[in-house]
C-alpha cells in the first residue's frame, strides 16, 4: 500500500511539472508569435515625393535609385491674356538625386532662373515607426550649396566667385498623423555671401510648415508657408506661400502648384520671394518626377 501511495504521489507530481512546463512553453510560444505579428516597422510614404511643393519633404530616393525631376515655373497670373496669364514666360529646373543608401542621398541641379547651380546632400537621421519600439516623428537633414551663374555685375568691383555662393541648411521634422494627413515643421538657415544693400542680412533664420492631405489613393492637396524670424522687410514684401496638388500616375509623380516664389531653389523661395497673393502676382508651375533603378 505504501508503495502504491508513493507511486500515486510521484505520478501526480510528474503531471504537475509537465503542466507547468507546457504552460511555460505555450507562454513563450505566444510571446514569440506576438513579436512576429507586431514588429517595429518604419512609416512609409509620409509624402509622395522628395518635395512638399518647393521645400524638401522627409523622403529620399531608395538605395541605388536615381530620382529625376523636371520643374517649370511660369509668369505671374495677373499678367493678363496677352501673356496667356504667365504661360508665355517660363523658368526651368532640372535635378538629379541619387540614393547612396536608403537614408542618404546626394543631388545636383541647374536652374534657368539666375542660371543657378546646386549641389546637395540629404540624410534621414530618424524615422517614424510603429510597433513595440515606436518612434513618433521623422527627422531629415538637408544641406545645399548654390552658385549664381549670371554674368558678373559691372557696378561691383571686385566681384569674386565666392560672391556667387549661398547656402541653406534645413531640418525636416515630419509626422504621418494617419493614412491621409502628413505634417512637417521645417526650420531653415540661409547664408548669402553677397547681398545687394547693407540693409539686407547675410544670414536669415526661418521656420516653415507644410502638409499633405490625401483625397484618394493617387491624389492629394499640399501646402507650405515660411515665416522670417530674424529680419523685417519693407511693406508689401510677402513670405513664401505655396499651394498645390500631387497626382501619382504609376512611375511618375506630377505636382501642380501656385506660389509667390519666382525661383525653385532654396535661396530664392526662402530669401527672395517676389510676388504677393494679395495682388495676384503669383506663379503657376509644376514638377514632374521619375525614378530609375540604377543598382538593384
Helices and strands as residue ranges (DSSP letters): H 2-37, E 41-42, E 65-76, G 77-79, G 81-83, E 90-101, E 104-111, G 113-115, E 117-126, E 129-130, E 138-147, G 161-164, E 165-176, E 181-192, E 203-216, E 219-228, E 241-249, E 252-259, H 266-271, E 283-293
